[in-house]
Amino acid sequence: MGLLPSLNGPARKPASGGKPKQIVVLLHGVGADGNDLIGLAPYWAPALPDAEFVSPDAPFPCDMAPYGRQWFSLQNRSADAILAGVRAAAPILDAFLDDALAQRGLDASRLALVGFSQGTMMSLYVGPRRAKALAGIVGYSGALIGADTLVEDIRSRPPVLLVHGDADQIVPPPAFPLAVAGLKAAGVAVEELICPGVGHSIDEAGLRRGGEFLRRVLAR
């Protein structure tokens, strides 16, 4: 196995001006890049003044568009192909999280993951399989990949907030209860928010709930 790709992307230093006491890692969806989610940082920074927000670009060029990045290909959307793609990208994300914590001298309990769509799929796969529990995971408009093996694979149980629009045409709303059930079956504490009339996006209610969740889990 060769060297893993290293991830880079935009970051926003703590609003307090001091050294980061927490890290919020934002994982974008397919066809976007780190700039897509770093815009959440100003919204949440007042409630998390000591947190650094980091939004890495996914490791691979998007293979369905002339721009953007992807965590894994969606050209083959079979369950097996998607699981294989998530598994291939997982060590890359794990290494990034390890480096992010080591560079700042922080424990895993000081790091939260926030994903959107593919980024949620990566967060829900990688987070519970890490030996040391993260502070928490916020998943917008995503799905639980690898649910069949999660009970066997799970190594830690960070709390999770799942948010999904009931008008999502990209990741259909039935993915939401399946993710909730899969996580709960593995002993993970899950909070749920369905956003009426919302498509494949994040609305004001979802942002507000995400910020409240992050403040609570990172204050422990």
C-alpha positions as CSV (number, residue, x, y, z in Angstrom):
1,M,0.0,0.0,0.0
2,G,1.4,3.4,-1.0
3,L,1.3,6.6,0.9
4,L,-2.2,7.9,1.6
5,P,-3.2,11.2,0.0
6,S,-3.0,14.0,2.5
7,L,-5.9,16.3,2.8
8,N,-5.9,20.1,2.7
9,G,-8.5,22.8,2.7
10,P,-9.7,26.1,4.2
11,A,-9.7,26.6,7.9
12,R,-10.9,29.3,10.3
13,K,-9.0,30.0,13.5
14,P,-10.8,30.3,16.8
15,A,-12.9,33.5,17.2
16,S,-11.3,34.0,20.6
17,G,-7.9,34.6,19.0
18,G,-6.2,32.0,21.2
19,K,-5.0,28.5,20.6
20,P,-7.8,26.0,19.6
21,K,-9.3,24.0,22.4
22,Q,-11.6,22.2,20.1
23,I,-11.7,21.2,16.4
24,V,-14.7,21.0,14.2
25,V,-14.0,19.1,11.0
26,L,-16.4,19.8,8.1
27,L,-16.8,17.1,5.4
28,H,-18.4,18.2,2.2
29,G,-20.5,16.3,-0.4
30,V,-19.7,15.1,-3.8
31,G,-18.7,17.7,-6.4
32,A,-18.0,20.4,-3.9
33,D,-14.8,21.1,-1.9
34,G,-13.7,22.5,1.4
35,N,-14.9,26.0,0.6
36,D,-18.5,24.7,0.5
37,L,-18.8,24.1,4.2
38,I,-16.3,26.5,5.8
39,G,-19.1,29.0,5.4
40,L,-20.7,27.3,8.4
41,A,-17.9,28.5,10.7
42,P,-19.0,32.1,11.1
43,Y,-22.5,30.9,12.0
44,W,-21.3,28.6,14.8
45,A,-18.1,30.5,15.9
46,P,-19.9,32.7,18.4
47,A,-21.1,29.7,20.3
48,L,-17.7,27.9,19.9
49,P,-15.2,30.7,20.3
50,D,-12.3,28.4,21.1
51,A,-12.9,26.0,18.2
52,E,-10.9,25.9,15.0
53,F,-13.0,25.0,12.0
54,V,-11.2,22.9,9.3
55,S,-12.8,21.9,6.0
56,P,-10.6,19.6,4.0
57,D,-11.0,18.9,0.3
58,A,-12.0,15.3,-0.4
59,P,-9.1,13.3,-1.7
60,F,-10.3,12.6,-5.3
61,P,-11.3,14.7,-8.2
62,C,-15.0,14.4,-9.0
63,D,-15.4,11.9,-11.8
64,M,-18.8,13.1,-12.9
65,A,-18.0,16.8,-13.3
66,P,-15.1,19.0,-14.5
67,Y,-14.6,20.5,-11.1
68,G,-15.1,19.6,-7.4
69,R,-13.9,16.7,-5.3
70,Q,-15.3,13.4,-4.0
71,W,-14.7,11.0,-1.2
72,F,-15.7,8.1,-3.5
73,S,-17.2,7.6,-6.9
74,L,-21.0,7.4,-7.5
75,Q,-20.8,6.2,-11.0
76,N,-21.7,2.8,-9.7
77,R,-24.4,3.3,-7.0
78,S,-24.8,-0.3,-5.9
79,A,-24.5,-0.9,-2.2
80,D,-21.3,-2.9,-2.6
81,A,-19.6,-0.3,-4.7
82,I,-20.5,2.5,-2.3
83,L,-19.3,0.5,0.7
84,A,-16.0,-0.2,-1.1
85,G,-15.6,3.5,-1.8
86,V,-16.2,4.5,1.8
87,R,-13.8,1.8,3.0
88,A,-11.1,3.0,0.6
89,A,-11.4,6.6,1.7
90,A,-11.7,5.8,5.5
91,P,-7.9,5.5,6.2
92,I,-7.3,8.8,4.5
93,L,-9.8,10.6,6.7
94,D,-8.6,8.7,9.8
95,A,-5.0,9.9,9.1
96,F,-6.2,13.5,8.6
97,L,-8.0,13.4,12.0
98,D,-5.0,11.9,13.7
99,D,-2.7,14.6,12.3
100,A,-5.2,17.4,13.1
101,L,-5.3,16.3,16.8
102,A,-1.6,15.7,17.1
103,Q,-0.7,19.1,15.5
104,R,-2.8,20.9,18.1
105,G,-2.0,18.7,21.1
106,L,-5.7,17.8,21.6
107,D,-7.5,14.6,22.6
108,A,-10.1,12.9,20.4
109,S,-12.8,14.1,22.8
110,R,-12.1,17.7,21.6
111,L,-12.9,16.9,17.9
112,A,-16.4,16.9,16.3
113,L,-17.2,15.8,12.8
114,V,-19.8,17.6,10.7
115,G,-20.8,16.0,7.4
116,F,-23.0,16.8,4.5
117,S,-24.2,14.1,2.1
118,Q,-21.1,12.1,1.2
119,G,-19.4,13.8,4.1
120,T,-22.0,12.4,6.5
121,M,-21.5,8.9,5.0
122,M,-17.8,9.2,5.8
123,S,-18.4,10.6,9.2
124,L,-20.8,7.9,10.3
125,Y,-18.4,5.2,9.0
126,V,-15.2,6.5,10.4
127,G,-16.3,8.0,13.7
128,P,-17.6,4.9,15.5
129,R,-14.7,2.8,14.2
130,R,-12.1,4.9,15.9
131,A,-10.7,3.6,19.1
132,K,-11.0,6.9,21.0
133,A,-14.5,8.5,21.0
134,L,-14.8,11.8,19.2
135,A,-16.9,14.5,20.9
136,G,-19.7,14.0,18.5
137,I,-20.9,13.8,14.9
138,V,-23.5,15.9,13.1
139,G,-24.8,14.4,9.9
140,Y,-26.8,16.4,7.3
141,S,-28.6,14.8,4.4
142,G,-26.6,11.6,4.6
143,A,-26.9,7.8,5.1
144,L,-25.3,5.1,7.2
145,I,-23.0,3.0,5.0
146,G,-21.8,-0.4,6.4
147,A,-24.7,-0.7,8.8
148,D,-24.6,-4.5,8.5
149,T,-21.1,-4.7,10.1
150,L,-21.3,-1.7,12.5
151,V,-22.2,-3.8,15.6
152,E,-19.1,-6.0,14.9
153,D,-16.8,-3.1,13.9
154,I,-17.7,-0.4,16.4
155,R,-15.0,0.7,18.8
156,S,-16.4,3.9,20.2
157,R,-19.8,5.6,20.5
158,P,-19.7,9.3,20.0
159,P,-23.1,10.9,20.2
160,V,-24.7,11.7,16.8
161,L,-27.2,14.3,15.6
162,L,-28.8,13.4,12.2
163,V,-30.7,16.1,10.2
164,H,-32.6,15.4,7.0
165,G,-35.0,17.3,4.8
166,D,-38.2,15.4,4.0
167,A,-38.1,16.7,0.5
168,D,-34.5,15.5,-0.2
169,Q,-34.4,14.1,-3.8
170,I,-30.7,13.2,-3.7
171,V,-30.4,11.1,-0.6
172,P,-34.0,10.0,-0.1
173,P,-35.7,10.5,3.3
174,P,-36.0,6.8,4.0
175,A,-32.2,6.8,4.5
176,F,-32.8,8.8,7.7
177,P,-34.7,6.2,9.8
178,L,-32.4,3.5,8.5
179,A,-29.4,5.4,9.8
180,V,-31.1,6.1,13.1
181,A,-32.0,2.4,13.6
182,G,-28.5,1.2,12.5
183,L,-26.7,3.5,14.9
184,K,-29.0,2.8,17.8
185,A,-28.6,-1.0,17.2
186,A,-24.9,-0.5,17.8
187,G,-25.5,1.4,21.1
188,V,-25.0,4.9,19.7
189,A,-27.0,7.8,21.2
190,V,-28.8,9.5,18.3
191,E,-30.7,12.8,18.2
192,E,-33.0,13.3,15.2
193,L,-34.3,16.3,13.3
194,I,-36.5,16.1,10.2
195,C,-36.9,19.4,8.4
196,P,-40.2,19.8,6.6
197,G,-40.1,20.9,3.0
198,V,-36.3,21.0,2.9
199,G,-34.4,19.3,0.0
200,H,-30.8,18.3,-0.2
201,S,-29.6,21.2,1.9
202,I,-29.2,22.7,5.4
203,D,-31.9,25.1,6.6
204,E,-31.9,27.6,9.5
205,A,-33.4,25.0,11.9
206,G,-30.8,22.5,11.0
207,L,-28.0,25.0,11.5
208,R,-29.3,26.1,14.8
209,R,-29.7,22.5,16.1
210,G,-26.3,21.6,14.8
211,G,-24.7,24.5,16.7
212,E,-26.5,23.7,19.9
213,F,-25.4,20.0,19.6
214,L,-21.7,21.0,18.9
215,R,-21.6,23.4,21.9
216,R,-23.0,20.8,24.2
217,V,-20.7,17.9,23.2
218,L,-17.6,20.0,23.0
219,A,-18.2,21.5,26.4
220,R,-18.0,18.1,28.2
